[in-house]
Amino acid sequence: MRFGVLRETLTGERRVPLTPEGARALVARDHLVVVQSNAGSGSGFSDTEYLAAGAAIVYTPREVGAEAEFVLKVHAPSAEEVEQLRPCTTLMAFMQLAGQPAALHEALVAGRCSTLSMELVREGSDEYPIMEPLSAIGGRVAATLAAWHLTQPGNGPGILLGGSPGVPPAVAVVIGGGAAGTAAAAGCAAHGAQVVVLDNDPRRLARVERLLGHTVVTAVATEFHLARFLEQADVVIGAVAVRGEPAPRVLRRSHVRSMKEGALFIDMSIDEGGCSETSRPTTADEPTYECEGVRHICIPNLPSEVARTASRAMASSLLPYLQALSGGLHHALARNLALRHAVGFLDGKLVNRALRRFVSVPYVSLDEIVKMVED
């Protein structure tokens, strides 16, 4: 198999999906690895390291496309990037196809491309081995941002998350009990905050309690509980997601207005459009803005703030699936259910049933093209 790695073009994105260690592992299995120059520089991986691992370095997306039949990115490519790839290329990235422009969908069809969405790779009923480690990293980063931005050097009101003897700790409300929310809750609890986790799924809340014990309070995310805890919160972290779809807007403007003056809201769902009516993307250089008296931090791709760690986590979780593709995409889809969950387009045809509401191209059942083989 010939693998290619494209350099990221999204502002602020510094991660790379394949580290030199990952490239070395693929080359050792007699795969070709082609990396666009400086693809790893944002994560501290030089072209020299990739060369030492046995990868080839090229300079443009077109050169990557000319060599590779399987192309890796962190984020979905643009339509223009797709047009520079060879026909029938397979793309693997956090594709988020439901929120991508029609021009990208059309380019995938025209190029007879196939896509594997890393956020949809699923083992068992509810394990996402590529997405969850990165979500957890994002949650830890969010907790670190919360601790800093509540201090006066962080332009906050001068609050220590853990309080002090005789001074109550800050109240941190985390909306969403998945991997990101659980990690954010654990991070805030480690700082000594009083943590509340809200989620609509009682099973998730039970999991949070098993993992974090009585260091956190859990509650079902009813309107009553939202109103009650938002009024008390010094910091609110939104970690709401629906797999393969835009994030639901669980916070209305009136919710934000009910929060304390000077409170902090961190929207980890901004990659999928944000979970509040008041959310809009910010950057690491200008991370905050104020709306309804509440400071907002809506930095996309929070794991990119610790790009070297996040890239290593991504590459290690991705590598087994890349090795499963050594016999070709169709062969892998016939035998690997986790990858089968992640396919969106196959040879230019939309084959993911859940995407039909968001992608305006004809749908064909995956089973009609590639049937699952029982080993």
BASEFI-752061 format. One record per residue (C-alpha): chain; residue in three letters; x, y, z; residue number from 1. Coordinates in steps of 0.05 Angstrom, whole numbers, plus 5000, padded with zeros to 4 digits. Example, Ala and Ser with C-alpha at 12.3 -4.5 7.8 and 13.67 -1.06 7.14 Angstrom:
# BASEFI-752061
A,ALA,5246,4910,5156,1
A,SER,5273,4979,5143,2
# end
This chain:
# BASEFI-752061
A,MET,5000,5000,5000,1
A,ARG,5024,5071,4984,2
A,PHE,5007,5119,5041,3
A,GLY,5012,5195,5036,4
A,VAL,5008,5249,5089,5
A,LEU,4984,5319,5070,6
A,ARG,5004,5382,5108,7
A,GLU,4947,5415,5146,8
A,THR,4921,5481,5119,9
A,LEU,4869,5497,5173,10
A,THR,4891,5557,5215,11
A,GLY,4917,5535,5283,12
A,GLU,4921,5461,5267,13
A,ARG,4990,5435,5284,14
A,ARG,4978,5360,5290,15
A,VAL,5000,5308,5240,16
A,PRO,4963,5240,5233,17
A,LEU,5026,5199,5223,18
A,THR,5090,5209,5264,19
A,PRO,5159,5186,5243,20
A,GLU,5150,5126,5289,21
A,GLY,5086,5109,5253,22
A,ALA,5119,5117,5185,23
A,ARG,5175,5071,5207,24
A,ALA,5125,5017,5227,25
A,LEU,5091,5021,5159,26
A,VAL,5157,5021,5120,27
A,ALA,5179,4959,5160,28
A,ARG,5118,4924,5131,29
A,ASP,5141,4942,5061,30
A,HIS,5091,5000,5051,31
A,LEU,5111,5064,5016,32
A,VAL,5102,5128,5057,33
A,VAL,5103,5196,5024,34
A,VAL,5100,5259,5068,35
A,GLN,5089,5330,5045,36
A,SER,5146,5373,5069,37
A,ASN,5136,5405,5138,38
A,ALA,5073,5364,5151,39
A,GLY,5100,5347,5220,40
A,SER,5135,5413,5237,41
A,GLY,5077,5439,5279,42
A,SER,5084,5378,5324,43
A,GLY,5159,5382,5327,44
A,PHE,5173,5327,5276,45
A,SER,5223,5347,5222,46
A,ASP,5229,5323,5150,47
A,THR,5296,5293,5170,48
A,GLU,5261,5248,5221,49
A,TYR,5212,5223,5168,50
A,LEU,5269,5210,5120,51
A,ALA,5306,5171,5174,52
A,ALA,5243,5130,5184,53
A,GLY,5244,5110,5111,54
A,ALA,5190,5158,5085,55
A,ALA,5198,5201,5022,56
A,ILE,5189,5276,5026,57
A,VAL,5152,5314,4970,58
A,TYR,5130,5386,4967,59
A,THR,5060,5394,4941,60
A,PRO,4992,5360,4949,61
A,ARG,4995,5341,4876,62
A,GLU,5060,5303,4887,63
A,VAL,5030,5267,4947,64
A,GLY,4969,5250,4904,65
A,ALA,5012,5224,4847,66
A,GLU,5047,5174,4893,67
A,ALA,4995,5154,4945,68
A,GLU,4933,5112,4938,69
A,PHE,4915,5124,5011,70
A,VAL,4920,5195,5038,71
A,LEU,4920,5217,5111,72
A,LYS,4901,5284,5140,73
A,VAL,4877,5308,5208,74
A,HIS,4821,5350,5178,75
A,ALA,4780,5339,5115,76
A,PRO,4814,5365,5053,77
A,SER,4786,5422,5012,78
A,ALA,4753,5408,4945,79
A,GLU,4815,5438,4913,80
A,GLU,4861,5389,4949,81
A,VAL,4817,5330,4928,82
A,GLU,4822,5352,4856,83
A,GLN,4898,5346,4860,84
A,LEU,4895,5273,4880,85
A,ARG,4894,5214,4833,86
A,PRO,4825,5184,4816,87
A,CYS,4800,5131,4865,88
A,THR,4844,5156,4923,89
A,THR,4822,5136,4993,90
A,LEU,4822,5193,5044,91
A,MET,4825,5182,5119,92
A,ALA,4815,5242,5166,93
A,PHE,4767,5271,5215,94
A,MET,4722,5282,5155,95
A,GLN,4660,5309,5191,96
A,LEU,4624,5301,5125,97
A,ALA,4556,5324,5151,98
A,GLY,4584,5394,5161,99
A,GLN,4627,5400,5099,100
A,PRO,4608,5443,5039,101
A,ALA,4574,5413,4978,102
A,ALA,4636,5429,4937,103
A,LEU,4676,5376,4975,104
A,HIS,4621,5324,4967,105
A,GLU,4619,5337,4893,106
A,ALA,4695,5333,4887,107
A,LEU,4695,5265,4922,108
A,VAL,4642,5240,4873,109
A,ALA,4679,5268,4812,110
A,GLY,4745,5238,4835,111
A,ARG,4713,5170,4851,112
A,CYS,4744,5177,4919,113
A,SER,4732,5137,4982,114
A,THR,4732,5165,5053,115
A,LEU,4743,5137,5122,116
A,SER,4723,5184,5178,117
A,MET,4768,5174,5238,118
A,GLU,4714,5200,5286,119
A,LEU,4669,5142,5264,120
A,VAL,4717,5084,5271,121
A,ARG,4679,5042,5322,122
A,GLU,4695,4979,5360,123
A,GLY,4637,4943,5393,124
A,SER,4574,4982,5408,125
A,ASP,4605,5047,5434,126
A,GLU,4681,5049,5432,127
A,TYR,4716,5100,5387,128
A,PRO,4790,5082,5392,129
A,ILE,4816,5139,5349,130
A,MET,4769,5195,5371,131
A,GLU,4765,5181,5446,132
A,PRO,4839,5189,5464,133
A,LEU,4841,5256,5428,134
A,SER,4775,5278,5460,135
A,ALA,4805,5261,5528,136
A,ILE,4866,5304,5512,137
A,GLY,4820,5361,5492,138
A,GLY,4784,5354,5558,139
A,ARG,4848,5360,5597,140
A,VAL,4868,5421,5557,141
A,ALA,4800,5452,5572,142
A,ALA,4810,5442,5647,143
A,THR,4879,5474,5642,144
A,LEU,4850,5534,5604,145
A,ALA,4795,5540,5656,146
A,ALA,4845,5543,5713,147
A,TRP,4887,5596,5677,148
A,HIS,4831,5641,5651,149
A,LEU,4799,5647,5719,150
A,THR,4862,5679,5746,151
A,GLN,4878,5753,5739,152
A,PRO,4939,5740,5694,153
A,GLY,4889,5702,5650,154
A,ASN,4845,5764,5649,155
A,GLY,4796,5729,5695,156
A,PRO,4763,5751,5761,157
A,GLY,4821,5723,5803,158
A,ILE,4791,5656,5824,159
A,LEU,4831,5595,5843,160
A,LEU,4794,5533,5819,161
A,GLY,4808,5495,5883,162
A,GLY,4794,5552,5931,163
A,SER,4831,5557,5997,164
A,PRO,4818,5539,6070,165
A,GLY,4757,5580,6088,166
A,VAL,4745,5598,6015,167
A,PRO,4699,5552,5975,168
A,PRO,4726,5522,5910,169
A,ALA,4701,5546,5843,170
A,VAL,4641,5511,5812,171
A,ALA,4656,5477,5745,172
A,VAL,4597,5451,5705,173
A,VAL,4613,5402,5649,174
A,ILE,4558,5389,5598,175
A,GLY,4569,5321,5566,176
A,GLY,4595,5257,5598,177
A,GLY,4633,5227,5540,178
A,ALA,4709,5221,5536,179
A,ALA,4720,5296,5529,180
A,GLY,4672,5315,5585,181
A,THR,4698,5261,5632,182
A,ALA,4770,5284,5622,183
A,ALA,4750,5357,5632,184
A,ALA,4713,5338,5696,185
A,ALA,4773,5298,5721,186
A,GLY,4820,5356,5706,187
A,CYS,4777,5407,5742,188
A,ALA,4768,5360,5801,189
A,ALA,4844,5350,5804,190
A,HIS,4850,5426,5811,191
A,GLY,4802,5421,5870,192
A,ALA,4740,5450,5837,193
A,GLN,4670,5430,5856,194
A,VAL,4649,5393,5792,195
A,VAL,4580,5379,5764,196
A,VAL,4571,5335,5702,197
A,LEU,4506,5338,5663,198
A,ASP,4486,5289,5609,199
A,ASN,4421,5261,5580,200
A,ASP,4446,5189,5584,201
A,PRO,4443,5159,5655,202
A,ARG,4491,5105,5633,203
A,ARG,4544,5156,5618,204
A,LEU,4532,5190,5685,205
A,ALA,4540,5122,5719,206
A,ARG,4606,5113,5682,207
A,VAL,4630,5182,5704,208
A,GLU,4614,5164,5776,209
A,ARG,4650,5098,5771,210
A,LEU,4712,5133,5743,211
A,LEU,4713,5195,5786,212
A,GLY,4674,5174,5847,213
A,HIS,4646,5226,5894,214
A,THR,4694,5280,5870,215
A,VAL,4638,5300,5822,216
A,VAL,4563,5310,5824,217
A,THR,4523,5281,5766,218
A,ALA,4454,5300,5742,219
A,VAL,4410,5288,5681,220
A,ALA,4413,5349,5636,221
A,THR,4341,5371,5645,222
A,GLU,4320,5444,5638,223
A,PHE,4313,5446,5714,224
A,HIS,4384,5422,5726,225
A,LEU,4414,5466,5671,226
A,ALA,4381,5528,5701,227
A,ARG,4401,5510,5772,228
A,PHE,4474,5494,5760,229
A,LEU,4489,5547,5707,230
A,GLU,4470,5602,5756,231
A,GLN,4522,5574,5805,232
A,ALA,4578,5561,5755,233
A,ASP,4644,5598,5753,234
A,VAL,4663,5558,5691,235
A,VAL,4621,5518,5643,236
A,ILE,4652,5468,5594,237
A,GLY,4610,5445,5535,238
A,ALA,4630,5376,5511,239
A,VAL,4568,5357,5472,240
A,ALA,4572,5314,5409,241
A,VAL,4529,5270,5364,242
A,ARG,4571,5223,5322,243
A,GLY,4574,5244,5250,244
A,GLU,4528,5304,5259,245
A,PRO,4533,5378,5278,246
A,ALA,4532,5391,5353,247
A,PRO,4464,5404,5383,248
A,ARG,4454,5474,5411,249
A,VAL,4439,5455,5483,250
A,LEU,4451,5525,5511,251
A,ARG,4406,5581,5490,252
A,ARG,4425,5655,5496,253
A,SER,4379,5658,5557,254
A,HIS,4420,5603,5591,255
A,VAL,4484,5643,5581,256
A,ARG,4451,5706,5605,257
A,SER,4432,5670,5670,258
A,MET,4505,5656,5686,259
A,LYS,4547,5698,5734,260
A,GLU,4578,5762,5709,261
A,GLY,4650,5745,5690,262
A,ALA,4638,5670,5687,263
A,LEU,4676,5630,5636,264
A,PHE,4647,5585,5581,265
A,ILE,4692,5537,5542,266
A,ASP,4658,5506,5481,267
A,MET,4694,5442,5463,268
A,SER,4640,5427,5411,269
A,ILE,4659,5486,5367,270
A,ASP,4691,5438,5316,271
A,GLU,4621,5412,5302,272
A,GLY,4589,5482,5303,273
A,GLY,4585,5494,5378,274
A,CYS,4535,5475,5431,275
A,SER,4512,5546,5449,276
A,GLU,4475,5599,5409,277
A,THR,4529,5648,5432,278
A,SER,4588,5608,5406,279
A,ARG,4634,5628,5349,280
A,PRO,4705,5604,5335,281
A,THR,4765,5638,5368,282
A,THR,4839,5626,5362,283
A,ALA,4896,5611,5410,284
A,ASP,4923,5681,5397,285
A,GLU,4856,5714,5413,286
A,PRO,4821,5660,5453,287
A,THR,4765,5699,5487,288
A,TYR,4707,5744,5473,289
A,GLU,4650,5768,5518,290
A,CYS,4577,5756,5504,291
A,GLU,4519,5766,5553,292
A,GLY,4570,5783,5607,293
A,VAL,4604,5715,5600,294
A,ARG,4674,5704,5572,295
A,HIS,4675,5651,5517,296
A,ILE,4732,5607,5494,297
A,CYS,4716,5571,5430,298
A,ILE,4783,5548,5403,299
A,PRO,4774,5493,5351,300
A,ASN,4818,5431,5355,301
A,LEU,4838,5439,5428,302
A,PRO,4884,5377,5424,303
A,SER,4925,5418,5375,304
A,GLU,4947,5461,5433,305
A,VAL,4989,5401,5455,306
A,ALA,5003,5379,5384,307
A,ARG,5062,5333,5397,308
A,THR,5025,5292,5449,309
A,ALA,4961,5291,5408,310
A,SER,4997,5270,5344,311
A,ARG,5030,5212,5380,312
A,ALA,4964,5190,5409,313
A,MET,4930,5195,5341,314
A,ALA,4984,5157,5304,315
A,SER,4987,5100,5355,316
A,SER,4912,5090,5354,317
A,LEU,4909,5097,5278,318
A,LEU,4966,5049,5261,319
A,PRO,4928,4983,5270,320
A,TYR,4875,5006,5221,321
A,LEU,4927,5027,5170,322
A,GLN,4958,4959,5175,323
A,ALA,4889,4927,5165,324
A,LEU,4885,4965,5099,325
A,SER,4947,4931,5070,326
A,GLY,4904,4886,5027,327
A,GLY,4865,4944,4998,328
A,LEU,4803,4982,5020,329
A,HIS,4750,4933,4994,330
A,HIS,4786,4875,5026,331
A,ALA,4789,4912,5093,332
A,LEU,4716,4933,5090,333
A,ALA,4695,4861,5079,334
A,ARG,4731,4839,5142,335
A,ASN,4738,4898,5190,336
A,LEU,4672,4922,5220,337
A,ALA,4705,4981,5255,338
A,LEU,4727,5010,5187,339
A,ARG,4661,4993,5157,340
A,HIS,4627,5040,5207,341
A,ALA,4673,5096,5184,342
A,VAL,4665,5093,5108,343
A,GLY,4627,5152,5079,344
A,PHE,4641,5150,5004,345
A,LEU,4664,5088,4967,346
A,ASP,4691,5097,4897,347
A,GLY,4653,5163,4892,348
A,LYS,4586,5134,4917,349
A,LEU,4554,5156,4983,350
A,VAL,4548,5092,5024,351
A,ASN,4536,5119,5094,352
A,ARG,4462,5117,5109,353
A,ALA,4466,5169,5165,354
A,LEU,4496,5221,5118,355
A,ARG,4437,5221,5070,356
A,ARG,4405,5280,5108,357
A,PHE,4468,5322,5099,358
A,VAL,4498,5302,5032,359
A,SER,4459,5315,4968,360
A,VAL,4487,5259,4925,361
A,PRO,4455,5191,4908,362
A,TYR,4460,5138,4963,363
A,VAL,4479,5066,4952,364
A,SER,4479,5014,5007,365
A,LEU,4549,4991,5026,366
A,ASP,4524,4919,5028,367
A,GLU,4508,4924,4953,368
A,ILE,4581,4938,4938,369
A,VAL,4621,4902,4992,370
A,LYS,4590,4846,5033,371
A,MET,4618,4828,5101,372
A,VAL,4658,4764,5101,373
A,GLU,4655,4719,5162,374
A,ASP,4724,4692,5178,375
# end
